Amino acid sequence: MKAENLHLVETGRLSDELETLIDIGKALTSHLTLEDVYTVVMEKVGNLLRPQAWSLLTVDEQTGELCFEIVVSPGADKLQGRRLPAGQGVAGWVAEQGIPLLVPDVSKEPRFSGTLDKEIGFVTRSIVCVPLVAGNRIVGVIQLLNGLGQSEFTEQDQRILSTIADFTAIAIENSRLLQTVRALTITDDLTGLYNSRHFQTLCDYEMERATRYGTELSMVFLDLDHFKQVNDTYGHLTGSRVLKEVGQLIREVIRKVDHAARYGGDEFIFLLPSTGKKGALGMARNLLKVLRDREFISDCGQPIKVTASIGVATYPTNAYCLQELIKLSDEVMYEVKRSTRNAVKSS
């Protein structure tokens, strides 16, 4: 190739590289979800480096496993969401060591694992894999397989990919931090359920939908019985831990479409869209049974019995508006507290 033609090729490559980095840089300053970040990276890496196959994997901080978040490959449907054991293969090694790795020929690389190739019918010849490092943490890796039209990647490919990875890691970390901040503004920090302020927003939305489409909407009010005695007997640290465990239990019991919030100290409230009185009573009774059966333990190892008084009201059967729905379910709950406790009652 003539020198002037080579210069034009290299100039074009650098221009594409710069454009890619600018686009990923824009992602850093945008309020993007993780999915949006992944989409930007997927498009730009594919256009610039043109590998035959590639993937972005994130590290599970609890287990050290790698999870396929983006897969561009003939067997992508089999790999998407798949997890790799910590340290497995080239990607696992790079994630553990935090060092980029260029493998011109996988047949000569002892760290290469051909397990996935066999599963999806792919033949890996060469690999370039770089870590995604945010701060002092390795949050994932980007791995490219088989450069298009060539069997080996180059050091220039590794350099470009490492630069892209630096931008991508920051974008991923920023997106995660943004999600965390957003979650903190709408959730109760002890139980992990919604806080009362955000719950009110959800109530307004669900009531509007129920009114528009003529569907039922049920509300459930729950108050833990004699919970002050738990704090007085075992201390507030135990009391807080039990409340946290109750919040976890609630998240396990309710449906994905239901909304649950911590309404006060030991009060909880639930909004059940498209649910009549029968369904709401069923949910409330099931939750009460799970509470009764759950073994709560104090910090000194003593068992704690937890029960609740629960009230149920349904729109439009019992209430004609949101305020009336809240008022009725609350009143019915207090009727249970003043009588038997440890029971469910509907309006």
C-alpha positions in Angstrom: 0.0 0.0 0.0 1.3 3.4 -0.9 2.3 5.7 1.9 -0.3 8.3 1.1 -3.1 5.6 1.0 -1.8 4.2 4.3 -2.0 7.7 5.8 -5.6 8.1 4.6 -6.6 4.8 6.1 -4.9 5.7 9.4 -6.5 9.1 9.4 -9.9 7.7 8.8 -9.4 5.1 11.6 -8.3 7.9 14.0 -11.3 10.0 13.0 -13.7 7.1 13.7 -11.9 6.4 17.0 -12.3 10.0 18.1 -16.0 10.1 17.1 -16.6 6.9 19.0 -15.0 8.3 22.2 -16.9 11.5 21.8 -20.2 9.6 21.6 -19.4 7.5 24.6 -18.2 10.6 26.4 -21.7 12.1 25.8 -23.2 9.1 27.5 -21.2 10.1 30.7 -23.0 13.4 30.9 -26.4 12.1 30.0 -29.0 10.6 32.4 -28.8 7.2 30.8 -29.9 3.9 32.1 -27.5 1.0 32.1 -29.4 -0.4 29.1 -28.8 2.8 27.2 -25.1 2.8 28.1 -24.8 -0.8 26.8 -26.6 0.1 23.6 -24.2 3.0 22.9 -21.2 0.9 23.5 -22.5 -2.0 21.5 -23.1 0.2 18.4 -19.7 2.0 18.6 -17.5 -1.0 19.3 -19.1 -2.9 16.5 -18.7 0.0 14.0 -15.1 0.9 14.9 -13.3 -2.4 15.6 -15.6 -4.8 13.6 -15.0 -8.0 15.5 -16.7 -11.2 14.3 -18.1 -11.5 17.8 -17.9 -9.6 21.1 -19.4 -9.3 24.5 -19.5 -7.0 27.6 -19.6 -8.8 30.9 -20.1 -7.3 34.4 -18.8 -8.5 37.7 -21.2 -9.7 40.4 -19.5 -8.2 43.5 -21.0 -10.8 45.8 -19.9 -13.9 43.9 -17.2 -12.7 41.6 -19.1 -14.2 38.6 -19.1 -12.6 35.2 -22.5 -12.0 33.6 -23.0 -11.5 29.9 -24.8 -8.1 29.6 -24.2 -7.6 25.8 -23.5 -10.4 23.4 -23.0 -9.9 19.7 -22.4 -13.4 18.4 -23.9 -16.2 16.4 -25.0 -17.8 19.7 -26.0 -14.6 21.5 -29.4 -16.0 22.6 -27.7 -18.8 24.5 -25.2 -16.5 26.2 -27.3 -13.4 27.1 -27.6 -13.3 30.9 -25.3 -16.4 31.3 -22.9 -16.4 34.2 -19.3 -17.6 34.2 -17.5 -18.8 37.4 -15.0 -16.4 38.8 -11.7 -16.7 37.0 -12.9 -18.8 34.2 -11.3 -18.3 30.8 -9.6 -15.2 29.4 -12.4 -12.9 30.5 -12.3 -14.3 34.0 -8.6 -13.9 34.3 -8.8 -10.3 33.0 -11.5 -9.5 35.5 -9.5 -10.9 38.4 -6.2 -9.4 37.4 -7.4 -6.1 36.0 -4.9 -6.4 33.1 -5.7 -6.3 29.4 -4.9 -9.4 27.5 -4.2 -9.8 23.8 -4.3 -13.4 22.5 -3.2 -13.7 18.8 -3.8 -17.5 18.8 -6.0 -19.1 21.4 -4.6 -22.6 20.6 -1.4 -21.4 22.3 -3.1 -19.7 25.3 -3.6 -21.9 28.4 -6.0 -19.4 30.0 -8.5 -19.9 27.1 -11.5 -22.0 27.8 -13.3 -23.5 24.8 -16.4 -24.6 26.7 -18.7 -21.9 25.4 -17.4 -22.4 21.8 -18.5 -26.0 22.0 -22.0 -25.1 23.3 -22.8 -22.5 20.6 -20.8 -23.9 17.7 -18.4 -21.0 17.4 -14.6 -21.1 16.6 -12.5 -18.5 18.5 -9.2 -17.8 16.9 -8.0 -14.6 18.6 -9.1 -12.5 21.5 -8.6 -9.1 22.9 -10.0 -8.5 26.3 -9.8 -5.4 28.5 -11.1 -4.7 32.1 -13.7 -2.1 32.9 -12.2 -0.2 35.9 -14.2 2.4 37.9 -12.2 3.9 40.7 -10.3 1.0 42.2 -13.0 -1.6 41.3 -13.2 -3.8 38.3 -16.8 -3.7 37.2 -16.5 -5.9 34.1 -14.7 -6.7 30.9 -15.1 -6.1 27.2 -14.0 -9.1 25.0 -13.6 -9.2 21.2 -13.3 -12.3 19.2 -11.8 -12.8 15.8 -11.0 -9.5 14.0 -13.1 -9.3 10.8 -11.1 -10.4 7.8 -8.1 -11.3 9.9 -7.2 -14.0 12.5 -5.4 -11.7 14.9 -6.1 -8.5 16.8 -3.3 -5.9 17.1 -1.9 -3.9 19.9 -3.6 -0.9 18.4 -6.9 -2.7 18.7 -6.1 -3.3 22.4 -5.2 0.4 22.9 -8.4 1.6 21.3 -10.5 -0.9 23.2 -8.9 0.0 26.5 -9.7 3.7 25.9 -13.3 2.8 25.1 -13.4 0.6 28.2 -12.2 3.5 30.4 -15.1 5.7 29.2 -17.6 2.8 29.4 -16.6 1.9 33.0 -17.2 5.5 34.1 -20.6 5.6 32.3 -21.7 2.3 33.9 -20.6 3.5 37.4 -22.4 6.9 36.9 -25.6 5.1 35.8 -25.5 2.8 38.8 -24.9 5.7 41.1 -27.8 7.6 39.6 -30.1 4.6 40.0 -29.0 4.3 43.6 -29.7 8.0 44.3 -33.1 7.7 42.6 -33.9 4.6 44.7 -33.0 6.4 47.9 -35.4 9.3 47.2 -38.4 6.9 46.9 -37.6 4.1 49.3 -37.5 3.7 53.0 -33.9 3.1 53.9 -34.7 0.5 56.6 -37.2 -1.8 55.0 -36.4 -1.2 51.3 -40.1 -0.5 50.6 -41.4 2.7 49.1 -41.6 5.7 51.4 -44.9 7.3 52.1 -44.2 10.3 49.8 -43.6 8.2 46.8 -46.5 5.9 47.7 -48.8 8.9 47.5 -47.6 9.5 43.9 -48.3 5.8 43.0 -51.8 6.1 44.6 -52.7 9.1 42.5 -51.5 7.2 39.3 -53.3 4.0 40.1 -56.5 5.7 41.1 -56.5 7.6 37.8 -56.1 4.3 35.9 -58.8 2.5 37.9 -61.2 5.4 37.3 -60.4 5.6 33.6 -60.6 1.9 32.9 -63.3 1.0 35.4 -61.2 -1.5 37.3 -61.1 -2.2 41.0 -58.3 -1.0 43.3 -57.8 -2.3 46.8 -55.8 -0.9 49.7 -54.5 -2.9 52.7 -53.4 -1.2 56.0 -51.2 -3.3 58.3 -50.0 -2.5 61.8 -47.7 -4.8 63.7 -49.2 -5.9 67.0 -47.5 -4.7 70.3 -44.3 -3.9 68.4 -43.4 -1.3 71.1 -42.8 -4.3 73.4 -40.2 -5.6 71.0 -38.2 -2.4 71.3 -38.7 -2.1 75.0 -37.8 -5.7 75.7 -35.0 -6.3 73.2 -33.8 -2.8 72.3 -34.2 -0.7 69.2 -31.4 -2.5 67.3 -33.4 -5.7 67.4 -36.6 -3.8 66.6 -35.0 -2.2 63.5 -33.6 -5.5 62.4 -37.1 -7.2 62.7 -38.7 -4.3 60.7 -36.0 -4.8 58.0 -36.9 -8.5 57.9 -40.6 -7.8 57.7 -39.9 -5.5 54.8 -38.0 -8.3 53.0 -40.8 -10.7 53.8 -43.4 -8.3 52.3 -41.3 -8.0 49.1 -41.4 -11.8 48.8 -45.1 -12.1 49.3 -46.6 -9.3 47.1 -47.0 -9.4 43.4 -44.7 -7.4 41.1 -47.7 -5.1 40.2 -48.5 -4.4 43.8 -47.1 -1.4 45.7 -45.9 -1.6 49.3 -44.7 1.2 51.6 -43.7 1.8 55.1 -46.3 4.2 56.3 -45.0 4.9 59.8 -42.9 3.3 62.5 -44.5 -0.1 62.4 -47.3 0.5 59.9 -47.3 -0.7 56.3 -49.7 0.1 53.5 -50.3 -1.8 50.2 -52.0 -0.8 47.0 -53.3 -3.6 44.8 -54.2 -2.6 41.3 -57.0 -4.5 39.4 -57.8 -6.3 42.6 -61.2 -6.7 44.2 -62.1 -7.3 47.9 -61.8 -11.1 47.6 -58.3 -10.9 46.1 -57.2 -8.3 48.6 -58.4 -10.4 51.5 -56.6 -13.4 50.2 -53.3 -11.5 49.9 -53.8 -10.0 53.4 -54.5 -13.4 55.0 -51.6 -15.0 53.2 -49.3 -12.2 54.4 -50.5 -12.6 58.0 -49.9 -16.4 57.9 -46.4 -15.8 56.6 -45.8 -13.3 59.4 -47.1 -15.8 62.0 -45.0 -18.6 60.6 -41.7 -16.7 60.2 -39.2 -17.2 63.0 -37.9 -13.8 64.2 -35.0 -13.9 66.6 -33.7 -11.3 69.0 -30.0 -10.3 69.2 -29.7 -12.5 72.3 -31.2 -15.5 70.5 -34.7 -15.4 71.9 -37.7 -16.0 69.6 -40.0 -13.1 68.8 -43.6 -13.6 67.8 -44.8 -11.1 65.2 -48.5 -10.7 64.3 -50.4 -7.9 62.7 -53.8 -6.1 62.5 -54.8 -5.7 58.9 -57.6 -3.7 57.3 -58.8 -3.9 53.7 -60.9 -1.5 51.6 -61.7 -1.6 47.9 -62.6 1.1 45.2 -65.3 1.5 44.1 -67.0 -1.1 46.3 -66.3 0.7 49.6 -64.8 4.0 48.6 -65.5 6.6 45.9 -62.1 8.3 46.0 -58.5 7.8 47.1 -58.8 9.7 50.3 -61.8 7.6 51.3 -60.0 4.4 50.4 -57.1 5.3 52.7 -59.4 6.4 55.5 -61.6 3.2 55.4 -58.7 0.8 55.3 -57.1 2.6 58.2 -60.3 2.6 60.2 -60.9 -1.1 59.7 -57.3 -1.9 60.7 -57.9 0.0 64.0 -61.1 -2.0 64.6 -59.0 -5.1 64.5 -56.4 -3.5 66.9 -59.2 -2.6 69.3 -60.7 -6.1 69.3 -58.7 -9.3 68.6 -55.6 -8.1 66.9 -53.7 -10.8 64.8 -56.5 -10.8 62.2 -57.8 -9.4 58.9 -61.0 -7.4 58.3 -62.5 -5.7 55.3 -64.7 -2.6 55.1 
